[in-house]
Amino acid sequence: LGGNGARIRYIRSTLIPGQSRCLCLFEADHRNLVRTVNETAQFPFSSIDEAVELITP
């Protein structure tokens, strides 16, 4: 998947039991790469969205 030079890195997952959700955080060159990795792994997902990390002082 990374053979064309595109980069992707899994960072972490957060489970939200009350909503039956799992949020998986990736760092990738583009959104379609995250989609391809999840589809290849047959991991179900409802959306892929860009996130911005907020760092508190």
N, CA, C and O atoms as a CHARMM CRD file, in Angstrom:
* protein
*
  228
    1    1 LEU  N      0.81200  -1.20500   0.00000 PROA 1      0.00000
    2    1 LEU  CA     0.00000   0.00000   0.00000 PROA 1      0.00000
    3    1 LEU  C      0.84600   1.25600   0.00000 PROA 1      0.00000
    4    1 LEU  O      0.45000   2.27400  -0.56700 PROA 1      0.00000
    5    2 GLY  N      2.00200   1.19300   0.62700 PROA 2      0.00000
    6    2 GLY  CA     2.86700   2.36200   0.66400 PROA 2      0.00000
    7    2 GLY  C      3.91000   2.34400  -0.43100 PROA 2      0.00000
    8    2 GLY  O      4.83800   3.15300  -0.40700 PROA 2      0.00000
    9    3 GLY  N      3.78300   1.44200  -1.39100 PROA 3      0.00000
   10    3 GLY  CA     4.78500   1.29400  -2.43000 PROA 3      0.00000
   11    3 GLY  C      4.92800   2.48900  -3.35400 PROA 3      0.00000
   12    3 GLY  O      5.97200   2.64900  -3.98600 PROA 3      0.00000
   13    4 ASN  N      3.92200   3.32300  -3.45100 PROA 4      0.00000
   14    4 ASN  CA     3.99300   4.48300  -4.33600 PROA 4      0.00000
   15    4 ASN  C      4.57000   5.70800  -3.63800 PROA 4      0.00000
   16    4 ASN  O      4.54000   6.80800  -4.18900 PROA 4      0.00000
   17    5 GLY  N      5.09500   5.52300  -2.43000 PROA 5      0.00000
   18    5 GLY  CA     5.69700   6.63400  -1.70200 PROA 5      0.00000
   19    5 GLY  C      4.75900   7.33700  -0.74700 PROA 5      0.00000
   20    5 GLY  O      5.20100   8.17100   0.04400 PROA 5      0.00000
   21    6 ALA  N      3.46400   7.02000  -0.79700 PROA 6      0.00000
   22    6 ALA  CA     2.50900   7.63300   0.13200 PROA 6      0.00000
   23    6 ALA  C      2.74400   7.06800   1.52900 PROA 6      0.00000
   24    6 ALA  O      3.07600   5.89400   1.69100 PROA 6      0.00000
   25    7 ARG  N      2.56600   7.91600   2.52700 PROA 7      0.00000
   26    7 ARG  CA     2.83100   7.50300   3.90800 PROA 7      0.00000
   27    7 ARG  C      1.54900   7.43500   4.72200 PROA 7      0.00000
   28    7 ARG  O      0.65500   8.27200   4.59000 PROA 7      0.00000
   29    8 ILE  N      1.48600   6.40700   5.57300 PROA 8      0.00000
   30    8 ILE  CA     0.38300   6.27000   6.51800 PROA 8      0.00000
   31    8 ILE  C      0.94200   5.66800   7.79900 PROA 8      0.00000
   32    8 ILE  O      1.81100   4.79600   7.76900 PROA 8      0.00000
   33    9 ARG  N      0.42000   6.15700   8.93400 PROA 9      0.00000
   34    9 ARG  CA     0.87000   5.64700  10.23100 PROA 9      0.00000
   35    9 ARG  C     -0.32800   5.58400  11.16300 PROA 9      0.00000
   36    9 ARG  O     -1.04200   6.57000  11.34900 PROA 9      0.00000
   37   10 TYR  N     -0.53900   4.40300  11.75000 PROA 10     0.00000
   38   10 TYR  CA    -1.58500   4.24100  12.75900 PROA 10     0.00000
   39   10 TYR  C     -1.06900   4.85100  14.05500 PROA 10     0.00000
   40   10 TYR  O      0.06600   4.58600  14.45300 PROA 10     0.00000
   41   11 ILE  N     -1.88900   5.66800  14.72200 PROA 11     0.00000
   42   11 ILE  CA    -1.46700   6.31800  15.95700 PROA 11     0.00000
   43   11 ILE  C     -2.14100   5.67400  17.17000 PROA 11     0.00000
   44   11 ILE  O     -1.45400   5.22100  18.08600 PROA 11     0.00000
   45   12 ARG  N     -3.46800   5.62900  17.18900 PROA 12     0.00000
   46   12 ARG  CA    -4.16200   5.01900  18.33000 PROA 12     0.00000
   47   12 ARG  C     -5.65600   4.88600  18.02300 PROA 12     0.00000
   48   12 ARG  O     -6.16300   5.41300  17.03300 PROA 12     0.00000
   49   13 SER  N     -6.33600   4.15900  18.91200 PROA 13     0.00000
   50   13 SER  CA    -7.79100   4.03000  18.84900 PROA 13     0.00000
   51   13 SER  C     -8.37700   4.41100  20.19700 PROA 13     0.00000
   52   13 SER  O     -7.75600   4.20200  21.23900 PROA 13     0.00000
   53   14 THR  N     -9.57800   4.97300  20.16600 PROA 14     0.00000
   54   14 THR  CA   -10.29800   5.33200  21.38100 PROA 14     0.00000
   55   14 THR  C    -11.68900   4.71700  21.30200 PROA 14     0.00000
   56   14 THR  O    -12.43600   4.97100  20.35700 PROA 14     0.00000
   57   15 LEU  N    -12.03000   3.90900  22.29500 PROA 15     0.00000
   58   15 LEU  CA   -13.33900   3.27200  22.35100 PROA 15     0.00000
   59   15 LEU  C    -14.29600   4.15700  23.13900 PROA 15     0.00000
   60   15 LEU  O    -13.96600   4.63800  24.22300 PROA 15     0.00000
   61   16 ILE  N    -15.49300   4.36800  22.57700 PROA 16     0.00000
   62   16 ILE  CA   -16.55400   5.11500  23.25200 PROA 16     0.00000
   63   16 ILE  C    -17.70500   4.12500  23.45700 PROA 16     0.00000
   64   16 ILE  O    -18.59900   4.02800  22.61600 PROA 16     0.00000
   65   17 PRO  N    -17.68000   3.39000  24.57700 PROA 17     0.00000
   66   17 PRO  CA   -18.65500   2.31500  24.77700 PROA 17     0.00000
   67   17 PRO  C    -20.11000   2.78000  24.76800 PROA 17     0.00000
   68   17 PRO  O    -20.97500   2.07900  24.24300 PROA 17     0.00000
   69   18 GLY  N    -20.39000   3.94100  25.33800 PROA 18     0.00000
   70   18 GLY  CA   -21.75900   4.43900  25.39900 PROA 18     0.00000
   71   18 GLY  C    -22.37500   4.70300  24.03500 PROA 18     0.00000
   72   18 GLY  O    -23.59800   4.72500  23.90100 PROA 18     0.00000
   73   19 GLN  N    -21.54500   4.90100  23.02700 PROA 19     0.00000
   74   19 GLN  CA   -22.02300   5.14900  21.66600 PROA 19     0.00000
   75   19 GLN  C    -21.71700   3.97900  20.73500 PROA 19     0.00000
   76   19 GLN  O    -22.00500   4.04200  19.54000 PROA 19     0.00000
   77   20 SER  N    -21.13300   2.91500  21.28100 PROA 20     0.00000
   78   20 SER  CA   -20.71400   1.75500  20.47700 PROA 20     0.00000
   79   20 SER  C    -19.85100   2.20500  19.30300 PROA 20     0.00000
   80   20 SER  O    -20.05400   1.77700  18.16700 PROA 20     0.00000
   81   21 ARG  N    -18.87900   3.08000  19.59500 PROA 21     0.00000
   82   21 ARG  CA   -17.98900   3.62500  18.56800 PROA 21     0.00000
   83   21 ARG  C    -16.53300   3.40800  18.93400 PROA 21     0.00000
   84   21 ARG  O    -16.15800   3.32800  20.10300 PROA 21     0.00000
   85   22 CYS  N    -15.73900   3.31800  17.89500 PROA 22     0.00000
   86   22 CYS  CA   -14.29400   3.25900  18.06100 PROA 22     0.00000
   87   22 CYS  C    -13.69900   4.28200  17.09200 PROA 22     0.00000
   88   22 CYS  O    -13.93000   4.20500  15.88500 PROA 22     0.00000
   89   23 LEU  N    -12.94000   5.23200  17.61500 PROA 23     0.00000
   90   23 LEU  CA   -12.29300   6.25000  16.79300 PROA 23     0.00000
   91   23 LEU  C    -10.84000   5.84300  16.59200 PROA 23     0.00000
   92   23 LEU  O    -10.10500   5.65900  17.56300 PROA 23     0.00000
   93   24 CYS  N    -10.42700   5.70400  15.35500 PROA 24     0.00000
   94   24 CYS  CA    -9.05600   5.30800  15.03400 PROA 24     0.00000
   95   24 CYS  C     -8.34300   6.50000  14.41200 PROA 24     0.00000
   96   24 CYS  O     -8.84800   7.12100  13.47600 PROA 24     0.00000
   97   25 LEU  N     -7.17600   6.80900  14.93600 PROA 25     0.00000
   98   25 LEU  CA    -6.41900   7.96700  14.48900 PROA 25     0.00000
   99   25 LEU  C     -5.22600   7.51500  13.65900 PROA 25     0.00000
  100   25 LEU  O     -4.41100   6.70700  14.10700 PROA 25     0.00000
  101   26 PHE  N     -5.13400   8.04600  12.44700 PROA 26     0.00000
  102   26 PHE  CA    -4.03900   7.76900  11.53200 PROA 26     0.00000
  103   26 PHE  C     -3.38500   9.08400  11.13500 PROA 26     0.00000
  104   26 PHE  O     -4.01900  10.13800  11.16300 PROA 26     0.00000
  105   27 GLU  N     -2.13400   9.01300  10.77300 PROA 27     0.00000
  106   27 GLU  CA    -1.44900  10.12700  10.12400 PROA 27     0.00000
  107   27 GLU  C     -1.15100   9.64000   8.71200 PROA 27     0.00000
  108   27 GLU  O     -0.48100   8.62300   8.53100 PROA 27     0.00000
  109   28 ALA  N     -1.64600  10.36200   7.71600 PROA 28     0.00000
  110   28 ALA  CA    -1.49400   9.89800   6.33800 PROA 28     0.00000
  111   28 ALA  C     -1.35900  11.07800   5.38400 PROA 28     0.00000
  112   28 ALA  O     -1.77600  12.19800   5.67900 PROA 28     0.00000
  113   29 ASP  N     -0.76400  10.78900   4.23500 PROA 29     0.00000
  114   29 ASP  CA    -0.60900  11.82200   3.21400 PROA 29     0.00000
  115   29 ASP  C     -1.95200  12.25500   2.64000 PROA 29     0.00000
  116   29 ASP  O     -2.11900  13.40900   2.24800 PROA 29     0.00000
  117   30 HSD  N     -2.91400  11.32600   2.59000 PROA 30     0.00000
  118   30 HSD  CA    -4.23800  11.69200   2.09500 PROA 30     0.00000
  119   30 HSD  C     -5.29000  10.72300   2.62200 PROA 30     0.00000
  120   30 HSD  O     -4.98800   9.58700   2.98600 PROA 30     0.00000
  121   31 ARG  N     -6.50600  11.18900   2.65400 PROA 31     0.00000
  122   31 ARG  CA    -7.64900  10.46300   3.20400 PROA 31     0.00000
  123   31 ARG  C     -7.90000   9.13400   2.49200 PROA 31     0.00000
  124   31 ARG  O     -8.25200   8.14400   3.13400 PROA 31     0.00000
  125   32 ASN  N     -7.72300   9.10600   1.18000 PROA 32     0.00000
  126   32 ASN  CA    -7.98500   7.87700   0.43300 PROA 32     0.00000
  127   32 ASN  C     -7.07700   6.73500   0.85200 PROA 32     0.00000
  128   32 ASN  O     -7.46400   5.57200   0.74700 PROA 32     0.00000
  129   33 LEU  N     -5.88400   7.04000   1.32200 PROA 33     0.00000
  130   33 LEU  CA    -4.97500   6.00500   1.79800 PROA 33     0.00000
  131   33 LEU  C     -5.53100   5.35900   3.07100 PROA 33     0.00000
  132   33 LEU  O     -5.43800   4.14300   3.23800 PROA 33     0.00000
  133   34 VAL  N     -6.09800   6.15200   3.95300 PROA 34     0.00000
  134   34 VAL  CA    -6.72500   5.61300   5.17200 PROA 34     0.00000
  135   34 VAL  C     -7.90500   4.72900   4.78300 PROA 34     0.00000
  136   34 VAL  O     -8.09100   3.65500   5.35600 PROA 34     0.00000
  137   35 ARG  N     -8.69400   5.16600   3.82500 PROA 35     0.00000
  138   35 ARG  CA    -9.83000   4.37400   3.34400 PROA 35     0.00000
  139   35 ARG  C     -9.35500   3.03800   2.77700 PROA 35     0.00000
  140   35 ARG  O     -9.92500   1.99300   3.09300 PROA 35     0.00000
  141   36 THR  N     -8.32700   3.06600   1.95100 PROA 36     0.00000
  142   36 THR  CA    -7.80700   1.84800   1.33200 PROA 36     0.00000
  143   36 THR  C     -7.30000   0.86200   2.37300 PROA 36     0.00000
  144   36 THR  O     -7.56800  -0.33600   2.27800 PROA 36     0.00000
  145   37 VAL  N     -6.57000   1.35600   3.36400 PROA 37     0.00000
  146   37 VAL  CA    -6.03900   0.48100   4.41700 PROA 37     0.00000
  147   37 VAL  C     -7.18000  -0.17500   5.19300 PROA 37     0.00000
  148   37 VAL  O     -7.13500  -1.37600   5.45700 PROA 37     0.00000
  149   38 ASN  N     -8.19700   0.59600   5.55700 PROA 38     0.00000
  150   38 ASN  CA    -9.32000   0.03700   6.30900 PROA 38     0.00000
  151   38 ASN  C    -10.13100  -0.94500   5.47100 PROA 38     0.00000
  152   38 ASN  O    -10.58200  -1.96400   5.99200 PROA 38     0.00000
  153   39 GLU  N    -10.32500  -0.66300   4.19100 PROA 39     0.00000
  154   39 GLU  CA   -11.04400  -1.58700   3.31500 PROA 39     0.00000
  155   39 GLU  C    -10.25500  -2.87500   3.12000 PROA 39     0.00000
  156   39 GLU  O    -10.83600  -3.96000   3.13200 PROA 39     0.00000
  157   40 THR  N     -8.94200  -2.77200   2.94100 PROA 40     0.00000
  158   40 THR  CA    -8.09500  -3.95400   2.76900 PROA 40     0.00000
  159   40 THR  C     -8.13600  -4.83900   4.01000 PROA 40     0.00000
  160   40 THR  O     -8.15300  -6.06500   3.90500 PROA 40     0.00000
  161   41 ALA  N     -8.15200  -4.20800   5.19400 PROA 41     0.00000
  162   41 ALA  CA    -8.20700  -4.94900   6.45900 PROA 41     0.00000
  163   41 ALA  C     -9.62800  -5.42100   6.77900 PROA 41     0.00000
  164   41 ALA  O     -9.84000  -6.11300   7.77500 PROA 41     0.00000
  165   42 GLN  N    -10.59800  -5.05300   5.94200 PROA 42     0.00000
  166   42 GLN  CA   -12.01200  -5.36400   6.14500 PROA 42     0.00000
  167   42 GLN  C    -12.49900  -4.85500   7.50200 PROA 42     0.00000
  168   42 GLN  O    -13.27300  -5.51700   8.19300 PROA 42     0.00000
  169   43 PHE  N    -12.02200  -3.65300   7.86300 PROA 43     0.00000
  170   43 PHE  CA   -12.43100  -3.00400   9.10500 PROA 43     0.00000
  171   43 PHE  C    -13.57400  -2.05200   8.77700 PROA 43     0.00000
  172   43 PHE  O    -13.38000  -1.10200   8.01800 PROA 43     0.00000
  173   44 PRO  N    -14.76000  -2.28400   9.33200 PROA 44     0.00000
  174   44 PRO  CA   -15.90000  -1.43000   8.99600 PROA 44     0.00000
  175   44 PRO  C    -15.72100  -0.00600   9.52800 PROA 44     0.00000
  176   44 PRO  O    -15.18500   0.20400  10.61600 PROA 44     0.00000
  177   45 PHE  N    -16.17900   0.95500   8.74400 PROA 45     0.00000
  178   45 PHE  CA   -16.11200   2.35700   9.16400 PROA 45     0.00000
  179   45 PHE  C    -17.28700   3.10500   8.56300 PROA 45     0.00000
  180   45 PHE  O    -17.82900   2.71500   7.53000 PROA 45     0.00000
  181   46 SER  N    -17.67100   4.18700   9.22600 PROA 46     0.00000
  182   46 SER  CA   -18.78900   4.97900   8.71100 PROA 46     0.00000
  183   46 SER  C    -18.31300   6.26800   8.06000 PROA 46     0.00000
  184   46 SER  O    -19.00400   6.82000   7.20300 PROA 46     0.00000
  185   47 SER  N    -17.13700   6.75700   8.45600 PROA 47     0.00000
  186   47 SER  CA   -16.61700   7.97100   7.83000 PROA 47     0.00000
  187   47 SER  C    -15.12400   8.09800   8.09300 PROA 47     0.00000
  188   47 SER  O    -14.57600   7.49600   9.01600 PROA 47     0.00000
  189   48 ILE  N    -14.49200   8.89400   7.25800 PROA 48     0.00000
  190   48 ILE  CA   -13.08100   9.24200   7.42300 PROA 48     0.00000
  191   48 ILE  C    -13.00900  10.75400   7.31700 PROA 48     0.00000
  192   48 ILE  O    -13.34600  11.33600   6.28600 PROA 48     0.00000
  193   49 ASP  N    -12.56700  11.37900   8.39600 PROA 49     0.00000
  194   49 ASP  CA   -12.54200  12.83500   8.45000 PROA 49     0.00000
  195   49 ASP  C    -11.18400  13.33200   8.89500 PROA 49     0.00000
  196   49 ASP  O    -10.46300  12.64700   9.62100 PROA 49     0.00000
  197   50 GLU  N    -10.84300  14.52200   8.45400 PROA 50     0.00000
  198   50 GLU  CA    -9.60600  15.15500   8.88700 PROA 50     0.00000
  199   50 GLU  C     -9.79200  15.68100  10.30600 PROA 50     0.00000
  200   50 GLU  O    -10.85200  16.20300  10.65200 PROA 50     0.00000
  201   51 ALA  N     -8.76100  15.54000  11.11100 PROA 51     0.00000
  202   51 ALA  CA    -8.79100  16.03800  12.48900 PROA 51     0.00000
  203   51 ALA  C     -7.59700  16.94700  12.71900 PROA 51     0.00000
  204   51 ALA  O     -6.55000  16.80000  12.08700 PROA 51     0.00000
  205   52 VAL  N     -7.77200  17.88200  13.63100 PROA 52     0.00000
  206   52 VAL  CA    -6.69700  18.79700  14.00200 PROA 52     0.00000
  207   52 VAL  C     -6.42600  18.60000  15.48500 PROA 52     0.00000
  208   52 VAL  O     -7.33600  18.70800  16.30700 PROA 52     0.00000
  209   53 GLU  N     -5.18200  18.31200  15.82400 PROA 53     0.00000
  210   53 GLU  CA    -4.81700  18.10500  17.21900 PROA 53     0.00000
  211   53 GLU  C     -4.64400  19.44800  17.90800 PROA 53     0.00000
  212   53 GLU  O     -3.92400  20.32000  17.42200 PROA 53     0.00000
  213   54 LEU  N     -5.31000  19.60400  19.04300 PROA 54     0.00000
  214   54 LEU  CA    -5.19800  20.81900  19.83800 PROA 54     0.00000
  215   54 LEU  C     -4.28000  20.52700  21.01200 PROA 54     0.00000
  216   54 LEU  O     -4.54000  19.61600  21.79800 PROA 54     0.00000
  217   55 ILE  N     -3.22900  21.28200  21.12900 PROA 55     0.00000
  218   55 ILE  CA    -2.26300  21.08200  22.20100 PROA 55     0.00000
  219   55 ILE  C     -2.46400  22.17700  23.23300 PROA 55     0.00000
  220   55 ILE  O     -2.44400  23.36400  22.90600 PROA 55     0.00000
  221   56 THR  N     -2.65800  21.77300  24.47600 PROA 56     0.00000
  222   56 THR  CA    -2.83300  22.75500  25.54500 PROA 56     0.00000
  223   56 THR  C     -1.49300  23.04500  26.20700 PROA 56     0.00000
  224   56 THR  O     -0.66500  22.14800  26.36500 PROA 56     0.00000
  225   57 PRO  N     -1.28300  24.30300  26.59400 PROA 57     0.00000
  226   57 PRO  CA     0.01000  24.65600  27.21000 PROA 57     0.00000
  227   57 PRO  C      0.17300  24.06100  28.59900 PROA 57     0.00000
  228   57 PRO  O      1.20200  24.26700  29.24200 PROA 57     0.00000
